[in-house]
Amino acid sequence: MEEVQRKFDDFSHPDVEAIAVIRGRMLQALQQYLLDRDFKQLLPILMSPITDPLNHAVYPAEIQYQDRRLKLTASMIFHKQLALTAKGHERIFIVAPNIRLEKPEIKDSVNHLLEFSQFDFEIRNGNMQQAMALIEGLVKHTLAEIREHCGEQLTQLGRQLPHFETAFAVYSSDELRAEHGDDFEKIMSAKANTPFFVTNYKREFYDRETPGKRGHYNNYDLIYPDSYGEALSGAEREFEYEQILYRMKELSMDLAPFANYLEFAKRGLLYPSAGGGLGIERLLKFICGKRHIRDVALFDRTVASNFLF
Ligand code: ASN
């Protein structure tokens, strides 16, 4: 019962209102930026025979419906690729809930939620340079909108929102790893004054391997400065059947659930594309200058949460 009272006290804090105003303005700015660039907005789907296998182990999140086992959406990656094949869907985005039942190893993470929202986009025939330029524009636009419209709320939160005028730097993960070791993201995020991109990570099969360069990848993360950590991950995509099979087998994946997706690829229906997903709560946390992701949500969904409500 103590906890219920504490929750009520949290709800009464003036920061809660300031964050809510910023959240709304932030979502408006993100969506407007892409709508103004001819993107079409899709609604999310939450269950499917396939979802993002992710690059790290999580507990399975599945439900039974009649004779079917359906996975809850970990990310909409495959549905983005499939949606791009629909008429007029050259550029798409979704404000999408993602469920990831993370392992207890990261229970102290200030950047992970068991369910979170992703601002997820994809561009037919896009490449990484185009996608990275769009992401930089999107982030700068959103911060400018918050600065213009939410001055009172930023003051309430005691946040001096930094102004990024220069271009976001681009580094390659192999260079950073050689210089700083495996913790390079953390070290670089602590040192940086502006957001920056890191390219070339070995991860999920759908991120495109650089043609003619085995073991090198056309993907990118955006990292916030001032120790706020990862903002976004994205990539160019594999779209050729043989190469997709190669990448899946390399990761010893079970191909059976992907039969329909593979059939699509086999028929040559997938487009080359590039896209990415920006963590909405992480952006809100950065804008609000909060250090824990729990602090920008009304309902706690951190790994250590006891799910009060
Ligand atoms: N949304 C990411 C992407 O587009 C994938 C992810 O969330 N793992 O690459």
Residues whose N, C-alpha, C, O or C-beta is under 5 A from the ligand:
A	BS01	LIG	S75 I77 D120 F121 S233 G234 A235 G275 G276 G277
